[in-house]
Amino acid sequence: MKPLKLIFGVVVFLTCGLALADNQADKSVRRREVNSTQMLPQQFGGWELSGSPQTSTNPASADPVNAEVLKEYGFSDFASATYTRNDGRKLTLKAARFADASGAYGAFTFYKMPEMLIEKIGDQGASLNERVLFYRGNILIDAVFQRLSAMSAAELRELAGDLPLPPGNTGKLPGLPAYLPKQSYVKNSAKYVLGPATLEKVNSLLPVHFVDFSRGAEVVLGNYNASGGEATLILISYPTPQIANEYLRKIEAAQQPASQQPGSPPLLAGPIFKKRTGPILVVAAGPLSESEAKSLLASVNYDADVTWNENTYLSKKDNLANLLVNVILLCFIIIGFALVVGVAFGGIRILTKRLFPDRVFDRREDMEFISLHLADEGAEPANAKVSSSIKAI
C-alpha cells in the first residue's frame, strides 16, 4: 500500500505543479500586456524619440473640440511625441487608443477628409500633403512630417508594425460598412458612427432622435453622386429586425404632416426614401429622383451571417488545445514515474535479498502456513466396519 500512496502523492504534486506553472505563465502574459500599454516606440525607420511622450486619458487632450465624439468611439488613452532624424527633420505623432478596432476605424472615418489620398499603411491610411492618417488594430495615428521623403510611407509602415495589437476579438472590424454600395460612391465620404454627438457632427440629414444608440444601434453613411447633386445613404443597424422595423414606422409617421404635434421633434426635411432589410434600416436622402432612390435602396440587402463577437478569452490558461496538451504531458509523466518507481522497487527488493538473505524478505516465519495433508494415509474412522445398512438408518 505504501508504494501506491507514494505514487498518488507524487501525481497530486505534479498536477498542482502544472497548474501553478500555468497560472504563473498566465500572469506573465498579463504583465506583458500591461508593458505593451506604451503605444509609441523609442525608434523606428531611422526616427528617434525626442524627449518623453505626453500621455493622457482625457479625450480633450487629444481633441478639445471633438472630445465627446472620441468618447462615443470608446476612447481609452492618448500619446503624442516628437521624433527627429540625423538630417534634422522632425515628425510629430499623435496616437489615440480605443476599446476595440471598431472605435479606431470610426475615428479614422471621422477625421478622414474627402481630398485625402488612399495610402497602404496599417489597416487603412490616407494622406494630404505632409499629414498622414492611419490606424492599425485599435490605435489611430496622426502623423505630420516637417518634410516628406520617398521613404516616409515605408517608415510609417514600420511604425504600424511596432504598434501593440488588441487582444481577442477586439481587433475585429465592423461589418456594416461593407453594405455600402460601390456604384456612384463619393470617395472618402463614408462615416462610421456610434453615438448621437458624432451623428450631428457628420451632417447625416437624419435627426438624432430617429436613431436610438441606447438600443445598440450603429450607423454608417456615405455620399453618392445623383442627377441633382450629392445624396446621402444612411444604414442603421439594430440588434434585431423588430427594433429596426419599429424605427422604420417612426420615420414613416414623421413624414406625415398630420402627425406633427406641438412640442414634438421636427419633421424630416426634404424627400426621404427608406426600407428595411433584416436588422438594417436603409435611408436615402438628398436630391434623388424616385428611380435613383429605388436603385440605391435595392443595392443594399442584408446577408445573414452567424458570427461570435464576444470575447472568447483565448489566453494560454483558457485555451482548450493547451489543456489537452497538458493532460497528455501529465499522462506521460505519470507513466514514466510509475515505470521508474516499479523498477526501483523491484531492484531494491532483489538487492536486499542478495545482501541480507532470509532476513528481510522470504523469512521462514513469514513463509509458514497451515497444511491439511490431504494426501497422507490416516487412521480409519471409528464406524468404518459398520455395515451399510446400519449407516443408512
Secondary structure, DSSP 8 states (H G I E B T S, - for coil): -HHHHHHHHHHHHHHHHHHHHHHHHHHHHHHHHHHTT--S-SEETTEEEEEEEEEES-HHHH-STTHHHHHHTTEEEEEEEEEE-TTS-EEEEEEEEESSHHHHHHHHHHH--TT-EEE-SSSEEEEETTEEEEEETTEEEEEEESS--TTHHHHHHHHHHHS----GGGG---SGGGGS--TTB-TT--EEE-SHHHHHHTT-SS-GGGS-GGGT-EEEEEEEEETTEEEEEEEEE-SSHHHHHHHHHHHHHHT-GGG--TTS-----S-EEEEEETTEEEEEESS--HHHHHHHHHT----------S-----TTT-HHHHHHHHHHHHHHHHHHHHHHHHHHHHHHHHHHHHSTTTSSS-HHHH------TTS-----TTTTS-HHHHH-
